């Protein structure tokens, strides 16, 4: 456009305030790129404007870099009056993406810079951005307090808000109410707010109508909600790639989840995918919560559970505890009371309104004379866990209870000493006043090795590869001073049908500690010294070597398998590769009865098994 530098820059800033379609706005800025070379405040304002638009086009890294350049230039050219606004825009990049610490530091800097110039408008705008930080990270009550104070005329801040902020803050206030499920509050006075919102602020008009549609739908006024959504669409960006399309999809999915749940799921999944891609956490978690509830209402429990688990894990990974709290509250709202586990008082859930909800039961994994095992979500972390509740039998002797307690102690102590993705962890132990024991352990999704061998789903090459991985996992246990002592196909789970994970360290022996499970063993897999309770600490782990040899024998099913690794396998009289011969030779060395002669290198055995696996796969191909 023709005009002075100031007129062209003012037009860019006007379009930014109106939240015009960012790609078109960026083209307009490129047409006026000569403004970047203008000295003084004009060049700084242009650079800052470019950073704002880059952020809106989905390039936060480039936006931060551009804004940092603008800030450096403002400091060099004595344009301190612009510093607070630039810091606030950098903070906004972090706010949108839920990056709490970085956003808070930039907002603090913005307030200090505003105070240095005495600019009340900058102070008010920085406080408004602090409210949005709380909003975008799920701290809805805190956000509401900030926005209410900004709008309190007695405090004198509202008069310093810019025209755009006077439009945004009442909108943000209602977004916080939506987060708190206060739909009546969000509707209160919303028509007056809409009427007062200037038409030039297209996005504010769009979002206010979305808020109205969702609140009307939540309060059972479906026809009015549909009309409000249609009204919102008239203000939606024309760009089909705009994330506003997915904001509309989210509300539409919310409104039709009862009448047309299948279409609602499609709309919500599309919206969720875009919010994740654009790294917009508030929208992402909102979509996940609505989607999980819709799936649960459709009876698609597995998908609903997966959605909740992913949401909790995402919240933990992104350090957004308030978002995790919102997910937990939603999960407890659509799961039944009997799906809640009561463990220790600190973890009790019971009634739905109880504070401190933690374990959500998803289903039974089995039960017997020992007690019951359930699959659950740890709502504190989003992890899938197995909850073992061990019964105290009325006829149990003190000796039996002592054994039970010792096995539990072994589980916990072994978990504390060793951490590996190939060994399931014990996360939590509780013993109640009646002596009943509850263990919370990692849940491993997949069949046991016993089941996989029985159904014939594993090729010879795959069986050998699994055996190699187990050998390495056992070697790592031994390196940490732990002997498993109950290795068997039932205690090896194939995560997702592939990766072996060792479970059940109840009989484990720890180096340097009293053996509390002496004499306990599984008959078919334990060597004589273990069954007779005469294991010596200097031979720690050799009972595992014996059991692993038995397992490998089962896995190869008598098939002749060559194993020619580089170097020897055994810790004594090392034979050459040619003399080792076959997996059968390995098994024979591992299962020798004399514990003193059962010295092997499990890492070397794993290498030999890997080589045999590769040969078997090549032969099959």
N, C-alpha and C positions, 0 to 999 in steps of 0.2 A: 504494500500500500504506500501511497505517497504521503509525505508529511515530515515533520521534524522528527529527530531521534526520540524526543520525549513523547511525542504523539504516538509513534509506532510502538514504543516500549509500553506505554499505557494501554494500548490495544491488546498487546500480548498478556499483560497482567489482568486485564478485564476478562479475557477468554479463559485464563487459568482459574480465576475466581468463579466463573460460570461453569467450570468443569466440562469444557468442551471435549469432544472426541480427541484423544491425545495424539493419534498418528497424524490427523489433519492439522492439529495445532503445531506439531513438530515441523511439518512442511512449511507452515507459515513462518515459523521461527527461522528455518533455514533460509527462507527468502529475505530475511532481515538480519542475516548473520553479521553484517557490517557493524551492528550495534556492539558486538563483543570487543571491538577495537576502540570504542569511545572511552576516553579516560574518565576517572572519577566514579561517582555512584551509578551512572547509566550503565557502564560496562559490567559492574558488579551485579546490578539488578538483572541484567540480561543473562549472565552466567547462572545466577540463582534460579531464574525462571527456567532455564534449560534443564537444570538438575531436577526441578519439580516435574517437568513434563516427561523426562526420561524415566522417572519413578513410575509415573502413571502408565507408561507403555510397557511396564514389566521388566525394567532393567535397573534393579535397585543398586547393583554394584557400580554401574556407570553413573547413576544418579548421585551416589555418595561421593564419587570422585569429582564430579562436576561441582557439587556444593562445597566440597573441601577447597577446591580451587577458588571458588567465589569468596569463601571465608578468608583464605590467605590474601587474596587481592584486596578485600575490604580492610584488612589490617594494614596492608602496605600503603593503601591510598587514603588512609585516614577517614574511612567511611564506617566508623564505629556504630552509627545509628542503624546500620543494616545487619550487624552481627547477630543480634538476638533472633531475628527472623530466619536467618540462614541456619543457625543452630537448631531452631525449632523444626525446620524442614528436614534436617538430617535426622532429628529425633522421630519425625513422622514416618520416615522409611522404616525405622526399627519398630515403631508402634504398630504399624500395619502387620508386621510379621511376628508380633508377640515377643520381640527380643527385649525383655524387660530391663536388664541391666544397662545395655547400651542406650536404650531410649531414656532411661532415668538420668543417666550421666549427661546426655545432651540437653535434656530439659533443665537440669540444674544449671548448666552453663548458660542456657538461654535466659534463665531468670537473673543470674548474676549480671549478664550483659545488659539486660533491660533495666536492672536497678542502677547500673553505672550511668546510664543515659537519662534515667528518671522517666522513661517512656511507659506510661500506665497502660497504653494499648498493648504493648509487647508483654507486659506482665500479665495482663488479663488473657492474652492469647496463649501464653505459655502454660497458665493454669488450666485453660481449656484443653490443651494438648495432654496435660497430665491426666485429666479426666478421661480422655480417649485411650491413654495407655492402660488405665484400669479397665476400661470397657473392652479393649481388644484382647486382654489377657484373662477375661472372665471374672474380674473383681467388680461385679455389677453394683453391689451395694456401695462400695467406695466411689465408683464412678458417679452414681446418683447423687451422693453427698457433694461431690465437687461441682457438678452441674447445677444443683440447687443453690449452692453458695454463689456461683457466678451470676445466677439470675435473680438473686436477692437484691432488690433495689436499695435496701438499707445499707448494704455493704459497699455500694458505690462502684462495683466492678463492671456491671452490665453496661453502663454508659460509655465505657472505654472499649467495648468490643466493637470490632469492625462490622460493617453491614453483613458480610459473609458469616462471621462468627455468630452474630445475632440470629442468623438463620440456622446455623448448624447445631448450636448448643441445645435448643429445645428438641431437635431431632435426635441428637445423641442421648438426651435424657430419656426419651421413649425407647431407644434401642436398649438401654440398660434395664428398663422395665420389662421388655420382652425377655431379656436374659433371666430375669427374676420370675418370669411367668406371671407378672402382674399385668394381665391384658386389659383389665378394666382401667387401671391407671394409665396405660398407654393410650387408651381411647379417650380419656378425659381431656376435653379441650382440643383434641387433635384437629378438628375441622377449622377451628380458629387459627391454629398454627399454620395449617395448609393455606388458608386464605391470606395470611400475613407473609407467606414466603414469596419473595419476588420471582416472577416467571423466568427471569434470566438465570436463576439458580436451578437449572433443569434437574440435576442429580438430586438435590434436596427434595424437590417436588416428587421425584420418582420414589425415593426411599421412604418418605412420609406416607405415601399411598400404599407401599408394600407393608409398612408397619400397621396401617389401618386395616388392610386386607387380612393379615395374619391374626390380628387381635379380634377382628369380627369373627373369623373362622373359629378361633379358640373359644369364643363365647356363644357358639351355636347359631350365629347369624350368617348362614352359608350364602344366601342370595346377595346380601349386602357385601359380603367378602368378595364374591366373584365380580361384582360391579367395581369395587375398589381396585381389584387386581387389573381389570380391563382399563380402568382410568390410569393406573400406574404405567401400563405399557405405552400409553401415548407420550410419556416423558422419557421412555427408555432410549438409550443410545442407538443410533442407526447401525453401528458397526456390529455385524453378527458375531464377531469374536470377542466383543466386550464381555467382561465378567458380569455385567448387569443382566445379561441373558440368563446366567446361572443363578443370580440372586432371585430373579423372577421364577426360575425353575424350582428353587428351594421352597418358596412360598406356595407355588402351585402344587408341588408335591405334598406339602403340609395340608393344603385345603382339600385335596382329593384322596387323601390316604384312606378314608373310610369308604367313599363311594367307588373308587377305582384304584385299589391298592397296587395292582400290577403296574399301571401307568405311573403311579406315584413313585414306586421303586425306581423305575427307569429315569424319571425326572430327577430324583434325589441322587442317584448314582452319577448321572451326568454332571450335576452341580458339584458334587463332592470331588469328582476328578479334577474339575477346573480349579476349585478352591485350593486343593493340594498343590496343583501345578503352579498357581499364582502365589502360593505361600501366604494364604490369608487365614490364620488360625481360628479367629472367632467364627467366620463363616464355615470353616471346615468342621469344627466341633458341633456347631449347630446342625449341620447337615448329617453328621454321623449319629447324633442323638435322635433326630427325627427318623432317619433311615432304620436304625435299630428297632425303634418302637413299631414302625410300619411292618418290618419283617416279622417281629414277634406276633403282631396281630394277624399276619397271614399264616401263622403256624410254622414259619421257616426258622425254627429255633437255632439250628446250626449256624445259619447265616447271621442271625441276630447276635448270637454269642460271639462270633468272629468279629462282627462290627464293634461290639463293646470292647473286646480285648484289644483290637487295633487302636481304638480311641484312647484307651488307658495307656497303652504303650507309647503312643504318639505324645500324649500329654506328659508322661514321665520323661521321655527323651528330650522334649522341648522345654522341660522345667516350667510347666504351666499347671501348678497344683489346683488352681481354682477351676480350670477346665476339667481336670480329672474329677473334682468334686461334683461338677455338673453331670458328668457321664455316670458317676456312681448313683447319684440321685435318680437319674432317668432309668438306669437299670433296675433299681429297687422298685421303681414305680410300675414296671411291666412284668417283673418276675414275681412268682408266687411266694408267699411267706415260707412255705415248707422248703424253698430252695435256699434258705439262709442258714448258715452254720453258726452255732454258738460254741465258741472255744473258751478262751480265758475271758474274764470280765472285760478286759480292755478291748477285746475283739468281738464282743457280743453284739448281735444284730437283733434277733428276735422279731419284735414288732417293727413295722416299717419306719416309724418315727423315731426309732432309737438312734442316738448319736454313735459315731464310730463304726459304722458298717464296714466289714472287711471281706468276709469270705462268702462268695455266692456259689452255691452248689449247682452244677450243671447236669450231673447224672451219676449213677453208680458204676463203679469199676469192678465190683465183686464183693462178696460177703462170705463168711464162714465162721467156724468156731472161734477163730482169733479175733473177729470183729468185722469191720466193714471199711471199704476204701471207696472214696467218692472223688470225682473230678470236679474242680472248682476254679473260680477266678479269685485271685488275691486282689481285691479292689484297691489296695494300697499301691500296687505296682503294675497291675495289668497282666501279671504272669499267670499262666495256667499251672495249677498245682494239683497234687493228689493229697487228699486228707485221709490219713489212716486213723481210725478210732479203734483202739484195742480194748476189748472187753475184759473186765475183771470177773472171772468166773467165781461163783459162790464157793465152789469146791476146790479152788486153787490153793495149793499149799504154799507156805512161805518160800520154799525152794523154787517152785514154779514162778512165783512172782519175782523172785530175785533174778531168775534167768531172763524173764521178760524185761525187767528194768535194765539189765546189763546189755541186752541187745539194743534197746533204745539208746542207751548211753553211747554204745559203739557207733550207732548211726550218726548221732549228733557230733561226737568228737571227730569221727572220720571226715565229716562234712566241713568241720571247722579247719581241719588240717589240709584239705585238698580241694582244689577248684579246677574243674575241667569240663568242657562241653561233652566229654565222653563218659562222665560219671554224674548221675543224678544227685542233686544236693538235698539235704534236709535243711529246711529254712526255719522251722519253728517247732517247739516242743511245749506241750502243756500237760500237766498232771493235776487232775482235780482232787477234791477232798475225798472222793470215793475211791481214789486210786486208779481211775481210768486214764489211759494215756492217749494223747492225740499228737500225731506227727503231721506236719505239713511239709511235703516234699515236691520237687519238680515233677510236673506231669509230662511224660514223654508220649507223644502221639504216634502210635504204630504198633505192629504186632510183636510178640516176643519172638526170639530166634526159634524157640520150639515150634511155634505156630507156623513160621515161615518155612521151616524144614519139613513140617508135616504136609503143607499144601503144595510143595514142590515149586514154589514161585521163584526160588533162587537157582540160577545156573551154577555150574561148578566154579566158573571163574568168579562169580559174585560171592559165592560162599567163601572162597579162599581170600578174597579181598576183605570181607567182613572179619575173618579170623585174624588177618594181619592187623586191622585196626584195633581189635580187641587186645591183641598182643601188646601193641604200643600203649594202650590205655592202662593195662595191668602193669606194664613196666613203669609208667609214670606214678602209679600208686605205690609201687615198691620203692621208687626213688624218694617218695615222700614219707617213707617209713610206715606204710599201711599194707597189710595183707587182707584181701577181700574175704577169702576162706569160704565163700558160698557161690563160687562161679558155677553156673549151669545155664542151659539154654533158656530156662524160665526167668533168669535174672539178667538177661540181655534183651533190651528192646531195640528194635530197628526204627529209629525216628523217621517218620514218613516212609517206612518200608525200606530204608537204605542205611542210614548212619547208626551204627551200634552204640548203645548207651548202657553202661552198667548200673544196675539198681540194687537195692537191698544190701546195705553194709552192716546188717545187724550182727553178723558173726565176725566182723572185722577185728583184726588184732593190730594194735598200734605199737610201734617200736618204743621201748622205754617205759611202757605202762603194763600194769598187771593184766594178765590174760583172763578176762571175765567170762569168756565163752569156750573155755577148754572142754573138749570132748563133744561139742556140738558140731554137726556136719550133715551134709546130704549124702546118703550112703553111696550112690553110684558115682559120685564125682570126687569124693574125699580120699586122700591117701591114708594108709594105716596109722601113721603117727598122729594124724589129726583126730581120727575116730577114737584113738586110745588116749587122747589128751596128753600126749607127751612131746608136743612140739617145742623146739628150742628156738630162742630168739635169733641165734646166729643163722638159723635156716629160715628166717622170716620170708614168706612169699613162695616158698617151694611147694606149699600145698596148692597155691594158685597155678603153678606150672603144671602140676599133676592134673588138676581139674581142666585146665585149658587144653592139655593134650587129649583128654577124654572127649572134650567138645569137638576138637579138630577131627578126631577119628569119626565121630558121628556126622560131621559136616561133609567129609569126603566119601562116606558110605562105602569104604572098601575099594574106591577107585584108585588105580595106579596113577599117582601124580608125581611127576619129576619136580625136583626143587634144587636148582643149582645156583645158589647165591654167590656173590663175590666174597671169598673168605670163609672162615669157619663159623659154626653156629654155637659151639659149646665152650664153656669156660675151662674145660680141661681137655688135654690130648687133642688139640684142635685138628680136625681132619681137613683134607683138601676138599674143594668143591666137588671134585669127581667122586670122592669117597662118600659124600653125604647121600647121594642117590635120590631119595624120594621123600615125600611128606610122611610116608609110613615110617621111615627111619627117624624123622623128627619126633613123631608121636611116641615111638618106642623109647627114645631118650627122655622125653618129658614125663613119661608114666612109669619110669623105673621105680620100684618099691623102695629101694635104699635112698633115703633122703639125702645122704651125703654125696651120692653120685648124680643127684638130680639138679646139677648146676648148669644152667643154660643162659644164653644171652637172648632175651625176648625181643630186643630190637633187631638182632640179626635174624631171628626166626621170622619176624614180620617182613623183613626184606626178602627172605626166601619164599614166603607165602605170596608176596606181591609178584615176584618173578613167576611163580607157578600160576598165579591168577592170569597174568598177561599171556602166558603160553596157552592156557586153557581157552581164553577168549579168542586168540589167533586161530587155534585149532577149530573152534566152533565156526569162525567166519570162513 
